[in-house]
Amino acid sequence: MDIEKIYRIYFDDLYRFLLYLCKNKEVAQDICSESFIRAMKNIENIEDSKVKAYLFQIGKNTYYNYYKKNKRLLVTDKIEDFDQELESFEKDLLYKENLSNLDMAIESLENPYKDVVKLRLNDLSFKEIGEIYKKNQNWACVVYHRAKEKLKILMEENDE
């Protein structure tokens, strides 16, 4: 597979994942570009079925390196990409509040729970997630299930 084709296929997915991690459009774009540059070095040695997991692993590591290097909290305006077809302002407000609460609950999880949930939200399979962590897909499935249970508890506590 050539890097142009890989870029066209996976750029949007990787960008959305990185945007979810860092909440900053410019930083996500930079890290995404850097991830593809790093991927070019070994892309020929990666099986076609593992390219997405490989890219997400590079993206995650590049994000963590960026975060450590800058030693600051990556904060930006709240990303408002919510459904504009909601019937009323009250429903829209409630919807945004619930998403914000879910996002805060996800952020409060410890790793690997937090990362596994974020990867699943970006449509990675359990097999791909397992490959990123050098584990099997059963491990990824169990971690995801446990993370969902923790999120349920956190969301219930938040409702009280």
Secondary structure, DSSP 4 states (H G I P E B T S, - for coil): --HHHHHHHHHHHHHHHHHHHH--HHHHHHHHHHHHHHHHTTGGGS-GGGHHHHHHHHHHHHHHHHHHHHTS----S------TT-S-HHHHHHHHHHHHHHHHHHHHSPTTHHHHHHHHHTT--HHHHHHHTTS-HHHHHHHHHHHHHHHHHHHHHHH-
